Amino acid sequence: MRRRIFGGLWGLVTVLYACALTAPGQVLAQSSPVLRLATQDLPPYQMIEGDEMTGVAVDRVRCALDAMNVPYELHMTVWADAQLGTQTGRFDGFFVGSANSARANYAVPSAPVVSEDLAWYLPLNSDIDPNDASDALSARYSAKFATSKWQFLHRNGYNVVMRPRDAESLLNMLIVGDIDVALEYELIFAHFMEERDLSEDQFQKIPFRRQDMSVHFAKPYTEANPLFLKKFDNQMQRCIAEFP
C-alpha cells in the first residue's frame, strides 16, 4: 500500500515564527524535529476524502498538536507498518490503538483519543456463545490482523482463522461464512455495514467491553521531550469536546 503523508503546516509555521523571535541560545531549546505519526485507513476514525486526511481521531490529534505548535506529519500506511515503523524509529508514534504489553515495550500511550464499544458479531441463526469456553475452540473466530483484538483472541485460546487486513474484509468473511464470529468496534462495523446497505439487525451483536484507543508515542520521543505527553493529554481533553 502506498504511504500518504500529510504535514501539519500551520504547526510548522507557528514554531518557526516563535523561534525567530528568541535569542540564539533559546532557539535550540524551542526547535524540534518534525513529529512523524503513522496511522491507518480506518473509517470513521481515520480516512482519506479527496486529498484530505480526515476522521474524528485525525481531527482530535491535529487539534492537540496545532494548539501545542508542534510541527508534524501524518503518514497513512498499513497498521502493521505503522507499529513496526514506530518500533524501529521510522515514526515517532502511531494512532489510534488500544494499549497492550507488546506496544508497551517501545511506546507510551496518550490519554484516550477515542473510547469505543467492542462487540462480537455472529449470523442471526448462530447459537455460538463467545463467552463459553467450549465454543471458543469449536467456532471460527477472527479480528483484524495484527491488532490488540487479534492478539486477545490468540492469547485466550480462541480458534482464530483468517487474517483480514481491515474491518471491511472481516465483515465480508462473516457474511460469506468464512468465519463464525467477528470481534470489532461497533462504530467501525456500523460504517462498513452502511456502505453495503446492511443493517445491524441482520446480525447478532453481543457486547464485549468498552475500549480506550490512544496515540502511542515512541519511548525515544517521549524521553527526549519529557513535557510533551502531559501537554498533549491536557490538550486532548479540550479537543474531544471540540470534535465530538
Contacts in CASP RR format, 6 or more apart in sequence:
PFRMAT RR
TARGET T0000
AUTHOR 0000-0000-0000
METHOD contacts of the structure
MODEL  1
MRRRIFGGLWGLVTVLYACALTAPGQVLAQSSPVLRLATQDLPPYQMIEG
DEMTGVAVDRVRCALDAMNVPYELHMTVWADAQLGTQTGRFDGFFVGSAN
SARANYAVPSAPVVSEDLAWYLPLNSDIDPNDASDALSARYSAKFATSKW
QFLHRNGYNVVMRPRDAESLLNMLIVGDIDVALEYELIFAHFMEERDLSE
DQFQKIPFRRQDMSVHFAKPYTEANPLFLKKFDNQMQRCIAEFP
1 77 0 8 1.000
1 78 0 8 1.000
3 75 0 8 1.000
3 76 0 8 1.000
3 77 0 8 1.000
3 81 0 8 1.000
4 48 0 8 1.000
4 53 0 8 1.000
4 75 0 8 1.000
4 76 0 8 1.000
4 77 0 8 1.000
5 73 0 8 1.000
5 74 0 8 1.000
5 75 0 8 1.000
5 76 0 8 1.000
6 52 0 8 1.000
6 53 0 8 1.000
6 73 0 8 1.000
6 74 0 8 1.000
6 75 0 8 1.000
6 76 0 8 1.000
7 72 0 8 1.000
7 73 0 8 1.000
7 74 0 8 1.000
8 62 0 8 1.000
8 65 0 8 1.000
8 66 0 8 1.000
8 71 0 8 1.000
8 72 0 8 1.000
8 73 0 8 1.000
8 74 0 8 1.000
10 66 0 8 1.000
11 65 0 8 1.000
11 66 0 8 1.000
11 69 0 8 1.000
11 70 0 8 1.000
11 71 0 8 1.000
11 72 0 8 1.000
12 34 0 8 1.000
12 71 0 8 1.000
12 72 0 8 1.000
14 66 0 8 1.000
14 69 0 8 1.000
15 30 0 8 1.000
15 31 0 8 1.000
15 32 0 8 1.000
15 69 0 8 1.000
15 70 0 8 1.000
15 71 0 8 1.000
18 30 0 8 1.000
18 69 0 8 1.000
19 27 0 8 1.000
19 30 0 8 1.000
19 31 0 8 1.000
22 30 0 8 1.000
32 70 0 8 1.000
32 71 0 8 1.000
32 225 0 8 1.000
33 71 0 8 1.000
34 71 0 8 1.000
34 72 0 8 1.000
34 73 0 8 1.000
35 65 0 8 1.000
35 70 0 8 1.000
35 71 0 8 1.000
35 72 0 8 1.000
35 73 0 8 1.000
35 92 0 8 1.000
35 221 0 8 1.000
36 72 0 8 1.000
36 73 0 8 1.000
36 75 0 8 1.000
36 90 0 8 1.000
36 91 0 8 1.000
36 92 0 8 1.000
36 93 0 8 1.000
37 61 0 8 1.000
37 72 0 8 1.000
37 73 0 8 1.000
37 74 0 8 1.000
37 75 0 8 1.000
37 91 0 8 1.000
37 92 0 8 1.000
37 93 0 8 1.000
37 94 0 8 1.000
37 95 0 8 1.000
37 215 0 8 1.000
38 74 0 8 1.000
38 75 0 8 1.000
38 76 0 8 1.000
38 77 0 8 1.000
38 81 0 8 1.000
38 82 0 8 1.000
38 85 0 8 1.000
38 86 0 8 1.000
38 91 0 8 1.000
38 93 0 8 1.000
38 94 0 8 1.000
39 46 0 8 1.000
39 53 0 8 1.000
39 57 0 8 1.000
39 58 0 8 1.000
39 74 0 8 1.000
39 75 0 8 1.000
39 76 0 8 1.000
39 77 0 8 1.000
39 82 0 8 1.000
39 94 0 8 1.000
39 95 0 8 1.000
39 96 0 8 1.000
40 46 0 8 1.000
40 76 0 8 1.000
40 77 0 8 1.000
40 78 0 8 1.000
40 79 0 8 1.000
40 82 0 8 1.000
40 166 0 8 1.000
41 47 0 8 1.000
41 48 0 8 1.000
41 76 0 8 1.000
41 166 0 8 1.000
42 79 0 8 1.000
42 166 0 8 1.000
42 167 0 8 1.000
42 188 0 8 1.000
43 55 0 8 1.000
43 188 0 8 1.000
43 191 0 8 1.000
43 192 0 8 1.000
44 55 0 8 1.000
44 56 0 8 1.000
44 187 0 8 1.000
44 188 0 8 1.000
44 191 0 8 1.000
45 55 0 8 1.000
45 56 0 8 1.000
45 57 0 8 1.000
45 58 0 8 1.000
45 96 0 8 1.000
45 114 0 8 1.000
45 188 0 8 1.000
45 213 0 8 1.000
46 53 0 8 1.000
46 55 0 8 1.000
46 57 0 8 1.000
46 58 0 8 1.000
46 76 0 8 1.000
46 95 0 8 1.000
46 96 0 8 1.000
47 53 0 8 1.000
47 54 0 8 1.000
47 55 0 8 1.000
48 54 0 8 1.000
48 76 0 8 1.000
53 74 0 8 1.000
53 76 0 8 1.000
56 114 0 8 1.000
56 243 0 8 1.000
57 95 0 8 1.000
57 96 0 8 1.000
57 113 0 8 1.000
57 114 0 8 1.000
57 213 0 8 1.000
58 74 0 8 1.000
59 239 0 8 1.000
59 243 0 8 1.000
60 113 0 8 1.000
60 114 0 8 1.000
60 236 0 8 1.000
60 239 0 8 1.000
60 240 0 8 1.000
60 243 0 8 1.000
61 74 0 8 1.000
61 95 0 8 1.000
61 113 0 8 1.000
61 215 0 8 1.000
61 239 0 8 1.000
62 74 0 8 1.000
63 235 0 8 1.000
63 238 0 8 1.000
63 239 0 8 1.000
63 242 0 8 1.000
63 243 0 8 1.000
64 232 0 8 1.000
64 235 0 8 1.000
64 236 0 8 1.000
64 239 0 8 1.000
65 72 0 8 1.000
65 232 0 8 1.000
67 235 0 8 1.000
67 238 0 8 1.000
67 239 0 8 1.000
68 228 0 8 1.000
68 231 0 8 1.000
68 232 0 8 1.000
68 235 0 8 1.000
70 228 0 8 1.000
75 82 0 8 1.000
75 91 0 8 1.000
78 165 0 8 1.000
79 144 0 8 1.000
79 146 0 8 1.000
79 147 0 8 1.000
80 145 0 8 1.000
80 146 0 8 1.000
82 91 0 8 1.000
82 93 0 8 1.000
82 94 0 8 1.000
83 94 0 8 1.000
83 103 0 8 1.000
83 146 0 8 1.000
83 216 0 8 1.000
85 91 0 8 1.000
85 94 0 8 1.000
86 92 0 8 1.000
86 93 0 8 1.000
86 94 0 8 1.000
86 106 0 8 1.000
86 107 0 8 1.000
86 216 0 8 1.000
86 218 0 8 1.000
87 105 0 8 1.000
87 106 0 8 1.000
87 107 0 8 1.000
87 218 0 8 1.000
89 218 0 8 1.000
89 220 0 8 1.000
91 218 0 8 1.000
92 217 0 8 1.000
92 218 0 8 1.000
92 221 0 8 1.000
93 107 0 8 1.000
93 215 0 8 1.000
93 216 0 8 1.000
93 217 0 8 1.000
93 218 0 8 1.000
93 221 0 8 1.000
94 107 0 8 1.000
94 215 0 8 1.000
94 216 0 8 1.000
95 113 0 8 1.000
95 213 0 8 1.000
95 214 0 8 1.000
95 215 0 8 1.000
95 216 0 8 1.000
96 113 0 8 1.000
96 114 0 8 1.000
96 213 0 8 1.000
96 214 0 8 1.000
96 215 0 8 1.000
97 147 0 8 1.000
97 148 0 8 1.000
97 213 0 8 1.000
97 214 0 8 1.000
97 216 0 8 1.000
98 148 0 8 1.000
98 211 0 8 1.000
98 212 0 8 1.000
98 213 0 8 1.000
98 214 0 8 1.000
99 109 0 8 1.000
99 148 0 8 1.000
99 212 0 8 1.000
99 214 0 8 1.000
99 216 0 8 1.000
100 148 0 8 1.000
100 151 0 8 1.000
102 151 0 8 1.000
103 109 0 8 1.000
103 216 0 8 1.000
106 218 0 8 1.000
106 219 0 8 1.000
107 216 0 8 1.000
107 217 0 8 1.000
107 218 0 8 1.000
107 219 0 8 1.000
108 216 0 8 1.000
108 217 0 8 1.000
108 219 0 8 1.000
108 222 0 8 1.000
108 229 0 8 1.000
109 214 0 8 1.000
109 215 0 8 1.000
109 216 0 8 1.000
109 217 0 8 1.000
110 214 0 8 1.000
110 215 0 8 1.000
110 216 0 8 1.000
110 217 0 8 1.000
110 229 0 8 1.000
110 232 0 8 1.000
110 233 0 8 1.000
110 236 0 8 1.000
111 214 0 8 1.000
111 232 0 8 1.000
111 233 0 8 1.000
111 236 0 8 1.000
111 237 0 8 1.000
112 212 0 8 1.000
112 213 0 8 1.000
112 214 0 8 1.000
112 236 0 8 1.000
113 213 0 8 1.000
113 214 0 8 1.000
113 215 0 8 1.000
113 236 0 8 1.000
113 240 0 8 1.000
114 212 0 8 1.000
114 213 0 8 1.000
115 210 0 8 1.000
115 211 0 8 1.000
115 212 0 8 1.000
115 213 0 8 1.000
116 185 0 8 1.000
116 186 0 8 1.000
116 187 0 8 1.000
116 188 0 8 1.000
116 210 0 8 1.000
116 211 0 8 1.000
116 213 0 8 1.000
117 185 0 8 1.000
117 186 0 8 1.000
117 187 0 8 1.000
117 207 0 8 1.000
117 208 0 8 1.000
117 209 0 8 1.000
117 210 0 8 1.000
117 211 0 8 1.000
118 149 0 8 1.000
118 183 0 8 1.000
118 184 0 8 1.000
118 185 0 8 1.000
118 186 0 8 1.000
118 207 0 8 1.000
118 208 0 8 1.000
118 209 0 8 1.000
118 210 0 8 1.000
118 211 0 8 1.000
119 183 0 8 1.000
119 184 0 8 1.000
119 185 0 8 1.000
119 186 0 8 1.000
119 189 0 8 1.000
119 205 0 8 1.000
119 206 0 8 1.000
119 207 0 8 1.000
119 208 0 8 1.000
120 130 0 8 1.000
120 181 0 8 1.000
120 182 0 8 1.000
120 183 0 8 1.000
120 204 0 8 1.000
120 205 0 8 1.000
120 206 0 8 1.000
120 208 0 8 1.000
121 171 0 8 1.000
121 174 0 8 1.000
121 181 0 8 1.000
121 182 0 8 1.000
121 183 0 8 1.000
121 184 0 8 1.000
121 189 0 8 1.000
121 203 0 8 1.000
121 204 0 8 1.000
121 205 0 8 1.000
121 206 0 8 1.000
122 128 0 8 1.000
122 130 0 8 1.000
122 174 0 8 1.000
122 180 0 8 1.000
122 181 0 8 1.000
122 182 0 8 1.000
122 203 0 8 1.000
122 204 0 8 1.000
122 206 0 8 1.000
123 174 0 8 1.000
123 177 0 8 1.000
123 180 0 8 1.000
123 203 0 8 1.000
123 204 0 8 1.000
124 202 0 8 1.000
124 203 0 8 1.000
124 204 0 8 1.000
126 180 0 8 1.000
126 181 0 8 1.000
126 204 0 8 1.000
128 135 0 8 1.000
128 139 0 8 1.000
128 180 0 8 1.000
128 181 0 8 1.000
129 135 0 8 1.000
130 136 0 8 1.000
130 139 0 8 1.000
130 141 0 8 1.000
130 181 0 8 1.000
130 183 0 8 1.000
130 206 0 8 1.000
130 208 0 8 1.000
131 206 0 8 1.000
136 156 0 8 1.000
136 157 0 8 1.000
136 158 0 8 1.000
136 159 0 8 1.000
137 157 0 8 1.000
137 158 0 8 1.000
137 159 0 8 1.000
138 159 0 8 1.000
139 159 0 8 1.000
139 180 0 8 1.000
139 181 0 8 1.000
140 159 0 8 1.000
140 161 0 8 1.000
140 162 0 8 1.000
140 178 0 8 1.000
140 179 0 8 1.000
140 180 0 8 1.000
140 181 0 8 1.000
141 153 0 8 1.000
141 158 0 8 1.000
141 159 0 8 1.000
141 160 0 8 1.000
141 161 0 8 1.000
141 179 0 8 1.000
141 180 0 8 1.000
141 181 0 8 1.000
141 182 0 8 1.000
141 183 0 8 1.000
142 150 0 8 1.000
142 153 0 8 1.000
142 160 0 8 1.000
142 161 0 8 1.000
142 162 0 8 1.000
142 164 0 8 1.000
142 170 0 8 1.000
142 173 0 8 1.000
142 179 0 8 1.000
142 181 0 8 1.000
142 182 0 8 1.000
142 183 0 8 1.000
143 149 0 8 1.000
143 150 0 8 1.000
143 152 0 8 1.000
143 153 0 8 1.000
143 160 0 8 1.000
143 164 0 8 1.000
143 170 0 8 1.000
143 182 0 8 1.000
143 183 0 8 1.000
143 184 0 8 1.000
144 150 0 8 1.000
144 164 0 8 1.000
144 165 0 8 1.000
144 166 0 8 1.000
144 167 0 8 1.000
144 170 0 8 1.000
144 184 0 8 1.000
145 163 0 8 1.000
145 164 0 8 1.000
145 165 0 8 1.000
149 183 0 8 1.000
149 184 0 8 1.000
150 160 0 8 1.000
152 183 0 8 1.000
153 160 0 8 1.000
153 183 0 8 1.000
154 160 0 8 1.000
161 178 0 8 1.000
161 179 0 8 1.000
162 173 0 8 1.000
162 178 0 8 1.000
162 179 0 8 1.000
164 170 0 8 1.000
164 173 0 8 1.000
167 184 0 8 1.000
167 185 0 8 1.000
167 188 0 8 1.000
167 189 0 8 1.000
167 191 0 8 1.000
167 192 0 8 1.000
168 192 0 8 1.000
168 195 0 8 1.000
170 179 0 8 1.000
170 182 0 8 1.000
170 184 0 8 1.000
171 182 0 8 1.000
171 184 0 8 1.000
171 189 0 8 1.000
171 192 0 8 1.000
171 193 0 8 1.000
171 196 0 8 1.000
173 179 0 8 1.000
173 182 0 8 1.000
174 181 0 8 1.000
174 182 0 8 1.000
174 203 0 8 1.000
182 189 0 8 1.000
183 208 0 8 1.000
185 211 0 8 1.000
186 205 0 8 1.000
189 200 0 8 1.000
190 200 0 8 1.000
193 199 0 8 1.000
193 200 0 8 1.000
193 202 0 8 1.000
215 232 0 8 1.000
217 228 0 8 1.000
217 229 0 8 1.000
221 228 0 8 1.000
222 228 0 8 1.000
222 229 0 8 1.000
END
